[in-house]
Amino acid sequence: MAVLEEQNETDSMLKFFGDELQRLRAEQGKSQQALADACFCNRTLVNKIENAKRVPSKNFALHADEFFQTGGHFERLWPLVIKYAYPSWFRPYVELEAQAAIIRAFDTMIIPGLLQTRAYAHAVLASGRSNDVDGLLDARMERQAILERETPPELWVVMEEYALRRKVADSQVMREQLQQLIDVSERPSTVIQVVPFSAGAHAGIAGPFHSLTFAEGNPVVYVDGFLKGQLLADPTEVKAAQRAYDLLMGTALDVQKSVDLIAEVMKEVAT
């Protein structure tokens, strides 16, 4: 029943956005092709969005507002709609992440989503052969908005050296991604550390996980899985994850040496 209710909610949000497009087109006597031209896409995409079969991009929403002269109507709707680009099992984590005061992330294979450039994220998501890479990409980029707040959450990231060296895209994309890590590391609210190959076995050997701490309420842990992730709230499991993270920070290079390693890898990519 819960799954059915969630699906109905998803359909309702996407359908409302699509119905609003159709309503305004009818009122203003405009065609799908005219809207497609204004949004720099094809008519097939407009048809899918109007029929709640595709999540619209933010640019689509902005162009639709200009086309219909709505005063920002679709732009305001877009944040409510875009979260449905995420798999249903991931949405609770995204909602909690947006409320967190402190985010601690440990990743082994790739750069964490909150720090990915758009081009790098596209390469990662495209490898999964999703039917809606663009929707997932917009959703991932929207998650990063929490880091641009006036008071952003503290972001602590520990990642394996392999995540830096894994070439998920061409050299230019990798250089831009590594440069972004260096730039972000200069923010007062962000700490990035790298576990070097030389560290050997360590506390994160079981795999990537994220922990969220809130101004009020108990912390939670998110653990990645093959098919889907899992949120953990049991105090014993959360405590174990926090201890593992503390050990990882001790195993990782310090902040400056981590930045130096990122810069070294970036130079290697450039040659």
ROBA-683033 format. One record per residue (C-alpha): x, y, z; residue in three letters; chain. Coordinates in pm, whole numbers, plus 32768, in hexadecimal, padded with zeros to 4 digits. Layout:
% residues N
{pt {X,Y,Z},"ALA","A"}
...
% end
This chain:
% residues 271
{pt {8000,8000,8000},"MET","A"}
{pt {811A,80F4,8057},"ALA","A"}
{pt {81BC,80B9,7F04},"VAL","A"}
{pt {8071,80F5,7E55},"LEU","A"}
{pt {8036,8238,7F16},"GLU","A"}
{pt {8195,82B1,7EC4},"GLU","A"}
{pt {8160,8265,7D53},"GLN","A"}
{pt {8017,8323,7D58},"ASN","A"}
{pt {80C7,844D,7DF4},"GLU","A"}
{pt {81D6,843F,7CEA},"THR","A"}
{pt {80D9,842B,7BD3},"ASP","A"}
{pt {8016,854A,7C6E},"SER","A"}
{pt {813E,863A,7C75},"MET","A"}
{pt {81B4,85EC,7B15},"LEU","A"}
{pt {8050,85EE,7A94},"LYS","A"}
{pt {800B,8742,7B2E},"PHE","A"}
{pt {813B,87D6,7A7F},"PHE","A"}
{pt {80CF,8739,7935},"GLY","A"}
{pt {7F65,87A3,7961},"ASP","A"}
{pt {7FD4,8909,799D},"GLU","A"}
{pt {8095,8907,7855},"LEU","A"}
{pt {7F67,8882,779B},"GLN","A"}
{pt {7E7D,8979,7845},"ARG","A"}
{pt {7F4D,8AA7,77E9},"LEU","A"}
{pt {7F85,8A2D,7687},"ARG","A"}
{pt {7E0E,8A09,7659},"ALA","A"}
{pt {7DC5,8B5E,76F3},"GLU","A"}
{pt {7EC9,8C0A,761B},"GLN","A"}
{pt {7E86,8B3C,74E2},"GLY","A"}
{pt {7FEC,8AC0,74C2},"LYS","A"}
{pt {8068,8975,743A},"SER","A"}
{pt {8152,8871,74CE},"GLN","A"}
{pt {8249,88C1,73B7},"GLN","A"}
{pt {824A,8A32,7412},"ALA","A"}
{pt {828F,89D9,757D},"LEU","A"}
{pt {83A0,88E6,7510},"ALA","A"}
{pt {8446,89F5,743F},"ASP","A"}
{pt {843A,8AE8,7564},"ALA","A"}
{pt {84D2,89E2,764D},"CYS","A"}
{pt {85DD,8975,7552},"PHE","A"}
{pt {8567,880C,754A},"CYS","A"}
{pt {8496,872F,746A},"ASN","A"}
{pt {831D,8706,7469},"ARG","A"}
{pt {833A,859E,74DF},"THR","A"}
{pt {83D9,8612,7626},"LEU","A"}
{pt {82C7,8715,765B},"VAL","A"}
{pt {81C3,8606,7624},"ASN","A"}
{pt {826B,8523,7726},"LYS","A"}
{pt {827F,863B,7828},"ILE","A"}
{pt {8114,8698,77F2},"GLU","A"}
{pt {80B1,852D,7825},"ASN","A"}
{pt {8184,8501,7961},"ALA","A"}
{pt {8274,8410,78B8},"LYS","A"}
{pt {83AC,84E3,78D8},"ARG","A"}
{pt {842F,85C6,79EB},"VAL","A"}
{pt {8469,8728,7963},"PRO","A"}
{pt {85BB,87D0,7981},"SER","A"}
{pt {85E3,891B,7A34},"LYS","A"}
{pt {8634,89C5,78E9},"ASN","A"}
{pt {84EF,893B,785C},"PHE","A"}
{pt {8430,89D6,797D},"ALA","A"}
{pt {84DF,8B26,794F},"LEU","A"}
{pt {849F,8B2B,77D8},"HIS","A"}
{pt {8334,8AC6,780D},"ALA","A"}
{pt {8307,8BEF,78F8},"ASP","A"}
{pt {8393,8CD8,77EE},"GLU","A"}
{pt {82BD,8C3B,76DF},"PHE","A"}
{pt {8179,8C53,77A4},"PHE","A"}
{pt {81DA,8D90,7866},"GLN","A"}
{pt {8177,8CEE,79AF},"THR","A"}
{pt {8251,8DBA,7A9A},"GLY","A"}
{pt {831B,8C8D,7B13},"GLY","A"}
{pt {81FD,8B93,7B41},"HIS","A"}
{pt {82B8,8A66,7AB2},"PHE","A"}
{pt {8400,8ACA,7B55},"GLU","A"}
{pt {8352,8ABD,7CA8},"ARG","A"}
{pt {82B6,896B,7C57},"LEU","A"}
{pt {83FA,88D0,7BE0},"TRP","A"}
{pt {849E,8886,7D35},"PRO","A"}
{pt {8362,87CC,7D9C},"LEU","A"}
{pt {836A,86FC,7C5F},"VAL","A"}
{pt {84DE,86B5,7C33},"ILE","A"}
{pt {84FD,85DC,7D69},"LYS","A"}
{pt {8431,84D6,7CB3},"TYR","A"}
{pt {8551,84A3,7BC3},"ALA","A"}
{pt {85FA,83E8,7CE0},"TYR","A"}
{pt {85AE,8278,7D15},"PRO","A"}
{pt {849D,825A,7E1C},"SER","A"}
{pt {8587,81B3,7F17},"TRP","A"}
{pt {867D,82D7,7F04},"PHE","A"}
{pt {8586,83F4,7F3E},"ARG","A"}
{pt {857A,83D3,80BB},"PRO","A"}
{pt {86F3,83FB,80C8},"TYR","A"}
{pt {86EA,8533,7FEB},"VAL","A"}
{pt {85E3,85D1,80CC},"GLU","A"}
{pt {86B0,8585,8204},"LEU","A"}
{pt {87F2,85FB,815F},"GLU","A"}
{pt {874F,874D,811F},"ALA","A"}
{pt {8705,876C,8295},"GLN","A"}
{pt {8859,86FA,8315},"ALA","A"}
{pt {8942,87DD,83D7},"ALA","A"}
{pt {8A6B,86F7,839A},"ILE","A"}
{pt {8A9F,8607,8276},"ILE","A"}
{pt {8BB4,8506,8285},"ARG","A"}
{pt {8BF8,8441,8149},"ALA","A"}
{pt {8CE2,8322,80FE},"PHE","A"}
{pt {8D04,82AB,7F95},"ASP","A"}
{pt {8DE1,81A9,7EF5},"THR","A"}
{pt {8DA6,819E,7D7E},"MET","A"}
{pt {8D30,82F7,7D11},"ILE","A"}
{pt {8D28,8462,7D84},"ILE","A"}
{pt {8BFA,849B,7E6C},"PRO","A"}
{pt {8AC6,8524,7DBD},"GLY","A"}
{pt {8AC5,866C,7E7F},"LEU","A"}
{pt {8C1C,86BF,7DEF},"LEU","A"}
{pt {8BEF,8648,7C89},"GLN","A"}
{pt {8C00,8732,7B60},"THR","A"}
{pt {8AE2,8719,7A6B},"ARG","A"}
{pt {8BBA,8672,7961},"ALA","A"}
{pt {8C4A,8574,7A55},"TYR","A"}
{pt {8AF0,8529,7AE2},"ALA","A"}
{pt {8A69,84F6,7983},"HIS","A"}
{pt {8B78,83F5,7939},"ALA","A"}
{pt {8B2D,833C,7A7E},"VAL","A"}
{pt {89B5,8339,7A4A},"LEU","A"}
{pt {89CB,82DF,78D9},"ALA","A"}
{pt {8A8B,81A4,7936},"SER","A"}
{pt {8952,8125,79E5},"GLY","A"}
{pt {8890,812F,789D},"ARG","A"}
{pt {8769,81E3,793B},"SER","A"}
{pt {8641,8244,7863},"ASN","A"}
{pt {8652,83A5,78F0},"ASP","A"}
{pt {87BD,8409,7920},"VAL","A"}
{pt {8767,857A,78F5},"ASP","A"}
{pt {8663,856C,7A09},"GLY","A"}
{pt {8750,84BA,7AF6},"LEU","A"}
{pt {8862,85B2,7A9E},"LEU","A"}
{pt {8788,86E0,7AEA},"ASP","A"}
{pt {8720,863F,7C31},"ALA","A"}
{pt {888A,85FF,7C97},"ARG","A"}
{pt {88EF,8764,7C48},"MET","A"}
{pt {87C4,87E7,7D0C},"GLU","A"}
{pt {883D,8728,7E40},"ARG","A"}
{pt {8977,87FC,7E3B},"GLN","A"}
{pt {88AA,8936,7E7A},"ALA","A"}
{pt {88C1,88F2,7FF1},"ILE","A"}
{pt {8A33,8947,7FDD},"LEU","A"}
{pt {89E3,8AA0,7F52},"GLU","A"}
{pt {8906,8B08,8075},"ARG","A"}
{pt {8964,8C33,8149},"GLU","A"}
{pt {89A3,8B39,8261},"THR","A"}
{pt {89FB,89F1,81B5},"PRO","A"}
{pt {8A1E,88A7,826D},"PRO","A"}
{pt {8B78,8839,82D5},"GLU","A"}
{pt {8BF2,8744,81CF},"LEU","A"}
{pt {8CFD,8648,822D},"TRP","A"}
{pt {8D72,8565,8114},"VAL","A"}
{pt {8E65,8444,8122},"VAL","A"}
{pt {8EA5,8390,7FDA},"MET","A"}
{pt {8F8B,8284,7F58},"GLU","A"}
{pt {90AA,82EC,7E76},"GLU","A"}
{pt {900D,8203,7D76},"TYR","A"}
{pt {8EE2,82EF,7D5D},"ALA","A"}
{pt {8FD0,83FF,7CE4},"LEU","A"}
{pt {907B,8322,7BE7},"ARG","A"}
{pt {8F4D,826A,7B5D},"ARG","A"}
{pt {8F23,82FA,7A00},"LYS","A"}
{pt {8DAA,8307,79D7},"VAL","A"}
{pt {8DC5,8402,78B8},"ALA","A"}
{pt {8EC8,84A9,77D7},"ASP","A"}
{pt {8FF4,8569,7858},"SER","A"}
{pt {8F4F,86C0,7849},"GLN","A"}
{pt {8E26,864E,7918},"VAL","A"}
{pt {8F0E,85AC,7A15},"MET","A"}
{pt {8FE8,86E4,7A32},"ARG","A"}
{pt {8EB6,87BE,7A6A},"GLU","A"}
{pt {8E37,86CD,7B72},"GLN","A"}
{pt {8F81,86C3,7C2B},"LEU","A"}
{pt {8F9D,883D,7C1C},"GLN","A"}
{pt {8E41,8857,7CB0},"GLN","A"}
{pt {8EB1,8781,7DD6},"LEU","A"}
{pt {8FD3,886D,7E13},"ILE","A"}
{pt {8EF2,899F,7DFA},"ASP","A"}
{pt {8DE9,890F,7EE0},"VAL","A"}
{pt {8EEF,88AA,7FE0},"SER","A"}
{pt {8F37,8A1C,8017},"GLU","A"}
{pt {8DDB,8A58,80A1},"ARG","A"}
{pt {8DD2,8A77,821D},"PRO","A"}
{pt {8CAD,8985,8232},"SER","A"}
{pt {8D50,886E,8166},"THR","A"}
{pt {8E64,877A,81C2},"VAL","A"}
{pt {8EEE,8681,80C4},"ILE","A"}
{pt {8FE0,856A,811A},"GLN","A"}
{pt {906A,8453,8044},"VAL","A"}
{pt {90C4,82F2,80B3},"VAL","A"}
{pt {91FE,829D,7FEA},"PRO","A"}
{pt {9243,814C,7F4D},"PHE","A"}
{pt {935A,811E,8049},"SER","A"}
{pt {925E,8111,8169},"ALA","A"}
{pt {9209,7FA8,811C},"GLY","A"}
{pt {90DE,7F11,81D2},"ALA","A"}
{pt {9012,800A,829E},"HIS","A"}
{pt {8EC7,8049,834E},"ALA","A"}
{pt {8E0F,8096,820A},"GLY","A"}
{pt {8E65,7F50,8161},"ILE","A"}
{pt {8CF6,7EE2,8172},"ALA","A"}
{pt {8C8D,7FF5,8083},"GLY","A"}
{pt {8C0E,815D,8065},"PRO","A"}
{pt {8B1F,81FE,815C},"PHE","A"}
{pt {8AA0,8355,81BE},"HIS","A"}
{pt {8A32,83D1,8313},"SER","A"}
{pt {894D,84F6,835B},"LEU","A"}
{pt {8945,85BD,849E},"THR","A"}
{pt {882A,86B0,84E7},"PHE","A"}
{pt {8803,87E0,85C3},"ALA","A"}
{pt {86E6,8722,8667},"GLU","A"}
{pt {869C,85B0,865F},"GLY","A"}
{pt {876F,8479,8644},"ASN","A"}
{pt {8877,8443,8536},"PRO","A"}
{pt {8845,8347,841D},"VAL","A"}
{pt {892B,8284,8338},"VAL","A"}
{pt {88FC,8237,81C8},"TYR","A"}
{pt {89A9,8102,813E},"VAL","A"}
{pt {89CC,80C4,7FC9},"ASP","A"}
{pt {895A,7F78,7F3A},"GLY","A"}
{pt {8961,7EC4,7DEC},"PHE","A"}
{pt {87F4,7F02,7D94},"LEU","A"}
{pt {879D,8013,7E8D},"LYS","A"}
{pt {881C,80C2,7FC3},"GLY","A"}
{pt {87A0,809D,8127},"GLN","A"}
{pt {8763,819A,823D},"LEU","A"}
{pt {87CB,812B,8398},"LEU","A"}
{pt {8752,81D0,84D7},"ALA","A"}
{pt {87A0,80C8,85DC},"ASP","A"}
{pt {8886,816E,86DF},"PRO","A"}
{pt {8976,8047,86E0},"THR","A"}
{pt {89A0,804F,8566},"GLU","A"}
{pt {89C1,81C9,855F},"VAL","A"}
{pt {8ACA,81BE,8671},"LYS","A"}
{pt {8B8D,80B5,85B0},"ALA","A"}
{pt {8B83,818B,8476},"ALA","A"}
{pt {8BF8,82BE,8534},"GLN","A"}
{pt {8D1A,81FB,85C9},"ARG","A"}
{pt {8D78,8177,8471},"ALA","A"}
{pt {8D74,82D9,83E8},"TYR","A"}
{pt {8E55,8356,8501},"ASP","A"}
{pt {8F4A,823E,84B0},"LEU","A"}
{pt {8F3C,8295,833E},"LEU","A"}
{pt {8F91,83FF,8388},"MET","A"}
{pt {90BD,8386,844E},"GLY","A"}
{pt {9129,82A1,8333},"THR","A"}
{pt {90FF,83A7,8221},"ALA","A"}
{pt {91FF,84AC,81C4},"LEU","A"}
{pt {91D1,85FA,8272},"ASP","A"}
{pt {9119,870D,81B7},"VAL","A"}
{pt {9248,87B3,8117},"GLN","A"}
{pt {92E9,866B,80AE},"LYS","A"}
{pt {919A,85FE,8020},"SER","A"}
{pt {9184,8739,7F4E},"VAL","A"}
{pt {92EB,8703,7EDE},"ASP","A"}
{pt {9295,85A3,7E6E},"LEU","A"}
{pt {9163,861E,7DB0},"ILE","A"}
{pt {923E,8721,7D01},"ALA","A"}
{pt {9340,8615,7CB0},"GLU","A"}
{pt {9238,8534,7C15},"VAL","A"}
{pt {91B2,865B,7B4D},"MET","A"}
{pt {930C,869A,7ABB},"LYS","A"}
{pt {9329,852C,7A5D},"GLU","A"}
{pt {91D9,853D,79AB},"VAL","A"}
{pt {9252,866C,78E7},"ALA","A"}
{pt {9387,85B8,785F},"THR","A"}
% end
